[in-house]
């Protein structure tokens, strides 16, 4: 069973432009989210889905998995869907469960992820 967490992130927030790279105690928010999600042992993979080269390059710099998506998406779920399709085609697999974790949830923890996946197992 393949379970993936996809974290959508973009720089163009209307309320807080640049939010994913805003620092919390010196660490960019998107890094905090990525690292917290990565701690969960049920996940086969964790990937950031973005349309911004600056986020793409940052995630690569911390050895994270990242997928470049279209700038046309109006919703995070559309960005995640595109990323999932790109990954399934590239890896020649099908994910059993796809979990979307918002890129502005720096306090997310492994138990929250497990609790959200458990009913689907």
C-alpha positions, 0 to 999 in steps of 0.5 A, spaced: 500 500 500 502 506 497 500 512 501 503 519 500 502 526 503 502 532 498 504 539 501 501 544 496 505 551 497 505 557 493 508 564 494 502 568 491 498 568 497 493 574 497 493 575 505 500 573 506 505 573 500 511 569 501 508 565 507 511 558 505 518 561 506 517 566 512 521 564 518 519 561 524 524 561 529 529 561 523 526 556 519 522 557 513 514 554 515 514 550 509 521 546 511 517 545 518 511 542 515 515 538 510 520 535 516 514 534 521 510 530 516 516 526 514 516 523 521 510 519 520 512 512 518 505 510 515 507 514 509 511 512 503 513 518 500 512 526 502 512 531 496 511 538 496 507 541 490 509 548 487 508 552 482 514 557 484 521 556 482 523 559 489 520 554 493 522 548 488 529 550 489 528 551 497 525 544 497 531 541 493 536 544 497 533 540 504 533 534 500 526 534 499 521 531 494 518 536 490 514 537 484 513 543 479 505 544 478 501 549 473 500 556 476 493 556 473 490 552 479 485 556 483 485 550 489 490 547 493 486 540 491 487 541 484 495 542 485 495 536 489 491 532 484 496 534 478 502 532 483 499 526 484 498 524 477 505 527 475 508 522 480 504 516 478 506 517 471 513 518 473 514 512 478 509 507 474 505 506 481 498 508 483 497 511 490 492 507 495 491 514 499 493 521 498 493 525 504 493 533 503 497 537 508 496 544 507 503 548 507 501 553 512 501 547 518 507 548 521 504 545 528 502 538 524 505 532 528 505 525 526 499 523 530 495 527 527 497 524 520 496 517 523 489 519 526 487 522 519 489 515 515 487 510 520 480 510 518 482 509 510 486 503 512 
